[in-house]
């Protein structure tokens, strides 16, 4: 069987570097298979997070040849094996060990988003009435497996490290699922503008490109949210009406 070379990042928060390994490869192998084989053959202490090996749990996120990918969904046949395959941890989050990063910041962001707040029922039996098309609109956002690849590729987090000022594309998708729900009445636009930092996103669509669930993050979630924030806080006509209303109240 042919052999492939891998340069795998080894180390922890104190430091480390790429180490080269070689292993036999077989038809149909993915990068995660190769890492497990390397663990069995020569690096039993290699740390790599994984769970389902089916592209649905989001656990095995890392960077392959510099690109955020799911290790279990990246087939070796799709990579240029004449050169070593580089496998590194996600760069947007603190390193724990080897290919494992601490993604707990994401869950803290989740806690800060205002939860779903439905309007009162439309009927006496406690049920609601709404157009099915409005419900269908948000279903795409619910496919997210929280692999955080979109967070990792986002330059605001990856390169500028503005974790204290920007919630990232994953949670803009989360807010979009709530804001566009036909029953939700909560107002989150102020938080999107300030703590959410939606203005930092310059819609490069890199998050959409890496999403393993093919969620159209930029066009269907982020841009509509940006439009709502602009309408609320920067619409000159709305500002004029607000000024006139305040002046009338003062008189």
KESE-11881 format. One record per residue (C-alpha): residue number from 1; residue in one letter; x, y, z. Coordinates in steps of 0.25 Angstrom, whole numbers. Each point is the difference from the previous one (the first is absolute). Layout:
BEGIN
NUM|a|X|Y|Z
...
***
This chain:
BEGIN
1|x|0|0|0
2|x|5|14|-3
3|x|5|9|12
4|x|-4|14|3
5|x|8|10|9
6|x|-7|9|10
7|x|5|12|8
8|x|-8|0|12
9|x|1|12|11
10|x|4|-6|13
11|x|1|8|13
12|x|-9|8|9
13|x|-2|15|4
14|x|15|1|5
15|x|5|-3|-14
16|x|2|-11|-10
17|x|2|-2|-15
18|x|-3|-9|-12
19|x|5|-14|0
20|x|1|-9|-12
21|x|-6|-14|0
22|x|-2|-10|-11
23|x|-11|-11|-2
24|x|-6|-9|-10
25|x|-13|5|-6
26|x|-12|-8|-6
27|x|-11|3|-9
28|x|-11|8|6
29|x|8|5|12
30|x|-2|14|6
31|x|10|8|8
32|x|-6|-5|13
33|x|2|-14|-4
34|x|15|3|-3
35|x|1|7|14
36|x|-5|-12|7
37|x|9|-9|-8
38|x|12|9|4
39|x|-5|0|15
40|x|0|-16|-1
41|x|14|0|-7
42|x|9|11|6
43|x|-7|11|8
44|x|-9|-6|10
45|x|-1|13|8
46|x|-5|8|-12
47|x|-12|8|5
48|x|-11|1|-10
49|x|-15|3|3
50|x|-10|-9|-8
51|x|-13|-7|3
52|x|-10|-4|-11
53|x|9|-1|-12
54|x|-12|3|-9
55|x|1|15|-1
56|x|-11|3|9
57|x|6|2|14
58|x|9|12|-4
59|x|11|-6|10
60|x|12|-2|-10
61|x|2|14|-5
62|x|14|3|-3
63|x|8|7|-11
64|x|5|-9|-12
65|x|10|7|-9
66|x|-4|13|6
67|x|-15|-2|-2
68|x|-10|-2|11
69|x|-6|-13|-3
70|x|-7|-12|7
71|x|11|-11|1
72|x|-11|-11|-2
73|x|-5|6|-13
74|x|13|4|-6
75|x|4|-12|-10
76|x|15|-2|-3
77|x|-3|-2|-14
78|x|-4|14|-1
79|x|13|5|5
80|x|14|2|-7
81|x|7|-12|6
82|x|13|3|-7
83|x|3|10|12
84|x|-2|-3|15
85|x|-15|3|4
86|x|1|11|11
87|x|-10|-2|12
88|x|-1|11|10
89|x|-10|4|11
90|x|-10|11|-2
91|x|7|14|1
92|x|-12|8|6
93|x|0|-7|13
94|x|9|-3|12
95|x|9|-13|-2
96|x|-2|-11|10
97|x|9|-11|-6
98|x|4|-4|-15
99|x|-12|1|-8
100|x|-10|3|11
101|x|-4|15|3
102|x|-9|6|11
103|x|-13|4|-6
104|x|-7|3|13
105|x|-1|15|-4
106|x|-10|-3|-10
107|x|-10|-6|10
108|x|2|12|9
109|x|-4|9|-12
110|x|-13|-9|-2
111|x|-4|3|14
112|x|0|15|-2
113|x|-10|-1|-12
114|x|-14|4|4
115|x|-9|-13|-1
116|x|-12|-2|-9
117|x|-12|8|5
118|x|-13|-4|-7
119|x|-12|9|-2
120|x|-13|-3|6
121|x|-7|-12|-6
122|x|-10|4|-12
123|x|-11|-10|4
124|x|-7|-3|13
125|x|5|-14|0
126|x|14|5|2
127|x|5|-1|-14
128|x|7|9|-10
129|x|-3|3|-15
130|x|11|4|-9
131|x|5|-2|-15
132|x|7|-13|-2
133|x|10|8|-9
134|x|4|8|12
135|x|3|-12|8
136|x|8|-7|-11
137|x|9|13|-1
138|x|7|-3|13
139|x|1|-16|-1
140|x|13|2|-8
141|x|7|6|13
142|x|-4|-12|8
143|x|9|-9|-7
144|x|12|6|7
145|x|9|-11|6
146|x|8|10|8
147|x|13|-4|-6
148|x|5|14|1
149|x|7|0|-13
150|x|-7|13|-4
151|x|5|6|13
152|x|14|-5|-3
153|x|1|5|-14
154|x|-6|14|4
155|x|11|10|-1
156|x|-6|9|11
157|x|2|-12|10
158|x|12|-8|-7
159|x|9|12|-3
160|x|-5|12|8
161|x|-4|-8|12
162|x|-12|9|4
163|x|-7|-11|8
164|x|-5|11|10
165|x|-6|8|-11
166|x|-6|-9|-11
167|x|-9|-13|2
168|x|4|-6|-13
169|x|-7|-6|-12
170|x|-5|-12|8
171|x|-8|9|10
172|x|-5|9|-11
173|x|-6|-12|-6
174|x|-6|-3|14
175|x|-6|14|1
176|x|-5|0|-14
177|x|-8|-13|3
178|x|-6|7|12
179|x|-2|14|-7
180|x|-7|-6|-12
181|x|-9|-10|7
182|x|-14|4|-3
183|x|-4|-1|15
184|x|12|7|6
185|x|-3|14|6
186|x|14|2|7
187|x|8|12|-4
188|x|15|-4|-2
189|x|4|11|-9
190|x|7|9|10
191|x|8|-11|5
192|x|4|-4|-14
193|x|5|14|-3
194|x|8|1|13
195|x|4|-13|7
196|x|-2|-8|-12
197|x|9|9|-8
198|x|-7|-3|-13
199|x|6|12|-7
200|x|14|-8|0
201|x|-5|-10|-10
202|x|4|5|-14
203|x|-8|-12|-7
204|x|12|-7|-6
205|x|-9|-13|0
206|x|12|-8|5
207|x|-9|-5|11
208|x|-10|-5|-10
209|x|11|-7|-8
210|x|5|-9|11
211|x|-14|-4|6
212|x|-1|-15|-1
213|x|-15|1|1
214|x|-1|10|-12
215|x|-7|11|8
216|x|0|13|-8
217|x|5|7|12
218|x|3|14|-7
219|x|-11|2|-9
220|x|-11|-6|8
221|x|4|3|14
222|x|10|11|1
223|x|-4|10|-11
224|x|-15|0|4
225|x|4|3|15
226|x|9|11|-5
227|x|-11|6|-8
228|x|-9|-1|13
229|x|10|7|8
230|x|2|11|-10
231|x|-15|2|-1
232|x|-1|1|15
233|x|12|9|3
234|x|5|7|-13
235|x|-13|3|-8
236|x|0|15|-2
237|x|-15|0|-1
238|x|-2|-8|12
239|x|9|10|7
240|x|-7|12|-4
241|x|-13|-6|5
242|x|6|-3|13
243|x|5|15|1
244|x|-14|5|-4
245|x|-7|-9|10
246|x|10|5|11
247|x|-3|14|-3
248|x|-15|-1|0
249|x|1|-7|14
250|x|9|11|5
251|x|-10|10|-4
***
